[in-house]
Amino acid sequence: MYQRLNRSARRGFCLAFATLAVVTTLAGPTPAAAGAPQDGVANYPDKPIRYVVPFAAGGLTDLMARTVAQQLSEEWKKPIVVDNKPGGNANIGADQVAKAPADGYTWLAVTLTHASNVTLFPSLPFNMQKDLLPVVRIASSPMVVVVPANSPIKSMKDLAAAAQKTTLNAGSSGNGTPPHLTLALFESQSNANLTHVPYKGGAPSMTDLIGGQIDVVFSNFPESLAYVKAGKLRALAVTTRERHPLLPDVPTVAEAGYPDLIVENWTGLMVPAGTPRPIVDKMAASVARMLASEAVRQRITTAGFTPAPQAGPPFAEYFGIEVTRWAKVIEEKRIRVE
């Protein structure tokens, strides 16, 4: 029969088969293969789901969580309600989910911040790596190193040289945040000495950078993109291995001479440890299907993110690597949170 199919039909058949293979790979073993009961997932979900975002509404993580909630609500025909619980450097919301029933009806949006929090907050009332189960990494975005448009600093090498000769003020969205960690990593790799100026969020740091009150910010990509496009800021480099399609003329950190300054501010999804594997697999597979949609990918990319699905044990391993990496930076630079 396959031989009688025309070329277009064969191509469609192959695409469908490839998509199924990707979803299966991301989701991990099927419940039957894992020996898990089917009953736990057959009717899941049969009531609304609470999706805790431990950051304020309108931010980067909130945007991605709402995209996931909308798409999966439509697929599953059940409400997924985003619940913003900011505070405590994203620990308040994480604590609530870690202590929630492990039934698949309470989700947590996680980011690089949670990996660094393991070291920054050693006395938390929960354990990120024991009390929460990684489901899927969803997307990532680079950091972008930006200076005022009229700054004499035109490259990463210029930045390092200037910081070695004089005092430069480097803003961030707060102590221990990804922008702060990235500038600390740059200091370690360049022998530069930057005076850290923490702000309560990325927006005020952008305002002061444009106004010349500070000299540089290792910024979350979506927060500075519009200002770079408008010519108000100069981008020195993006912290990814490849140039970003929205800033194709901006070099990567490797091209700029710092190949070990790769930093991705990723976002993902976790649930309470003990959540049944069939439910976890269904969640991961649905996110994979969502990210395979060209319309969703376009929406994510336009916002400054790159779809980066990674499910199950590989995501758990990635999270562990991130914990170890940033623990080293935090300890070496003696970073503390107030």
N, C-alpha and C positions, 0 to 999 in steps of 0.2 A: 504493500500500500504506500509505504514511504516513497518508493521510486515513482509512483504515479502522481505525487504531489508536485505542483509547480514550484518554481524557484521562490516566489514570495511566500507560499505556504510553508516550504521547508525552513525558510529564514525565520518565520514566526514561530514554528515549532521549536527550533533551536534556541531562540531567545527565551521562550517560555521555560524550556528545560534549564537553561543557564540561570534564570532568575530563581527557579525553584532550588537549584543547587546552592546559590548564594544564601538564600534564606535559611536553608537547612544547615549550612555551615555556621552561620551566625548564631542560630538558635541552639546548636549543640545537639547531642543525641536526642532522638525522639523519646517520648515517655515510655513507649513500649520497649525500645532498646535499652533504656535505663532501668526497666523493671518497675517503673512508677505507676501508680494507679491512674486510670483515665478519668475517674469521677470528679477529681478536684478541678479539672479544667473544662469539662464538658459544658457546664453552665456558667463558666466564668467569662465576664463578670455578670452578676445578676443584680447588682445594686451600684450606686454611684461610687466613684473612686476619688480619694483625696490625694492630690499631687502637691506636696509641700515644696515650696521654693523658699529657701532660707535667705532671700535677698528681697529688696524692695521691688515693687512693680515697675515695669518699664525698663529694667536693666537687661543685660545680655542673657543671663541665665533664664530670666523670666520670659524673654522672647522665645527662646528655644522650647521651654516647657509648655508654653501656650500653643506653639506649633504642634508639638507632640499630642497635647491634650485634644486639640481640635481634630486632628487627623484620626486618632484612635477612637475618639468618641463617635465619629462618623462611621468608622469601620465596625465597631462593636455595638453600636446603637445603645450605648449607656453613657451617662454623663461622667466626665472626668473634670473635677473642679480644682482649679489652681488656687492654692492657699498660701499667700505670701506671709512668711514668718521671719522677717529680718531681725538681726541682732546677734550679739555675741560672736561676731566674726563668722557668721553662718552656722554657729554651733547650736543655737536655740532650736531651730527647725530640725536639725539633724538629730538632736536628742529626742525630740518628740517622735520622730519616725523610728528611731532605734528601739523605743519602748512601746511601739504600737503592736497590735496583734499581727502575727506573721501569716496573714490570710490573703495577701495580694491587693488589699483595698487601701493601703497607705503607701505612697511613693515619695521618694526624696530626689530632688534635683541636686546633683553634686558637681563640683568643679575642682580645678587645681587647688583652690583654697582649702578644700577638705583634706587633701593630701598633705599640705604644709601644716594644717592644724594639728595633725597627729604629734608633731614636734613642738609647735608653738604653745599648745595647751596640754601638757602631760597629765593633768589631773581632771580631765573631763569625766562627767558621770556616766559616760558610755565609751565604748571602744569602736572606732570607725571600722577596723578590720575584723572584728569578731561579732559585733552586734548588727552589722549591716551587710547585705549581700549585693555585690555588683551585678547588675542586670545587663546593661549595654552602655557603651560610650556612644554619644550621638553625633557630636560635631566638635570642631575646634576652630580657634582663630589665633593668628599670630599676635605677638606684641610688635609695635612699630616704634622705633626710636625717633622722636620728633624734637625739633628746636624751632625757635621763632623764625619766621621767614627772612628777617633781616640779620640773623645771626651770622658771624664770620665762620662758624663751624659748618663745614659742608660734607663731612664724611665721618665715619666711625673713628678713623685714625686721627682726624682733627680733634674729635671729642676726647679721645684718650690723651692726646698731647696737651690739650688745653687744661684738662683736669689734673695733669701732672705738674703744671706750671702755676696754676692759680686755683682758687676755690670756686667751684661751680655748684649751683643749687639744683638738685634733681627732685622734682615733684613726683608724688605717687598718690594713689587713691587711699592710702592708709598703711600703717605698719603691718608687715606680714602679708600684704596683698600681692597678687602676681606681678604688678608693675614694680613694687618694692623688691621682690625677690629677683626679678630680672636685672634691675640695676645693681643689686648686690653681686649677682653672678658676673656681670660685666666688670665690676670693680676687681673681682678676684682674677679675672682673665687678662686685665689690661694694666694692673697696678695703678689704676686711677683712684682718686679719692674724691668722692662726690658727697656733698652735704645733703642728706636726705630731708626733704620737707614733706611730711605726710599731710594729706587733705582728707576731708570726709567725703570721699567719692572722686570719680574721675573728672566730672564736669568742672568743678572749681579749679582743679589743677590745669585743665585746658585753658580756662579763662586767664589765669595768672601767667601761663606760658605765652599766650598770644600777647599779653600786655607787657611782657618782658620782666615780670617780677621774679621768675625763675628761668633757668637756662636750658633744661632738658627734661623730658619725661619719657620713660619707657612705657608707652601707653597701650592699653587695650585697643586693638585695631579698630573696632567699630566706633570707639569714642573719639578718635582723632581723624578718621577717614575724611569726613566732610570738610574739616579745616585744611587738610592737605590738598584736597581737590580744589578748594576755594583760594589757595595760595596764601593762607594765613600762617601755615606752618610748613616747615621743610622736613620731609621724611629722609632719614639717613639710611635706614635699613629695616627690613622685616625679618622676624626671627624664625623663619621657616627654611626648609631645604630648597624650595623652589620659589620663584617670584610669585607675587599674588596677582591674579588677573585684574583686580581693581586698581592696582598700582604697578603696572608692568615696567615702569622705568626706575623703580626703586630696587636697589640691589638687596640680595639676601645677606645675612650676617656672615655667611661663608665667603661670599664674594667681597664683602667689606673687610675681610681679614680675621673674622672671629667664628670659625666653624663650630665651636663648642657652645655657642650662645643660642642654640636652638631651644625655643620655648613655645609651647602651645598651651593656650588657655582653653582647655577642653571643658566640655560639659557632658554629663552622663546621668544615668538613672540607677538608683539603688532602692532596695526594699529591706524590711526587717529580716535578719537571719532566721532561717527556718521556713521561709515561704516555700510552698511546694514547688518542686522543680517543673512540673508541667505548666504551672502558671507563669513562672519565670521565663520558660522557653516561649510561651505564647506571646508574652510582652516583647521579648527580643525579636521574634519573627515579625511581629507587626511593625516595630520600629524600622526593621530592615526593609519591609515593603514600602513604608512611608518614604524612606530615604532613596528608594529606587525610582520614585516618582519625579519626573523631570520638572513638574511645576513646583514641587516642594524643594527640590535641589536648587532651582533658580531663586526661589524666595530666600533660602538660607544663604546662598552665595551673595546675593545682593546686599544682605544685611552684614556681610563681612565674615561669615562663617564658612567652613569647609565641611561637608558631610564626612564623618569619620566613624562609621559603625564598627563596633568591636564588642562582641558579646561573651557572656559567661566567663570561664576560666581565663581566657586571654585578657579580658578587661580587668579581672581581679589581679592578674600578674602585672599588668601595666600600672594599676593603681599602686601596687607595692613598690614598683620601681620608682614611681614619682615620690612616694613617701621617703624612700632612701635618698634620692637625689636632693630633695629640698631640705632634708634633715641636715645634710652635710653643709649646705650653704648657710642655713640658719645658725648652726653651731659655730662655723668658722667666722661669720660676721657678727655673731652675738646679737641676733635680731630678737627683740622682745616686743610684746604687745602690751598696751596699757589696759 
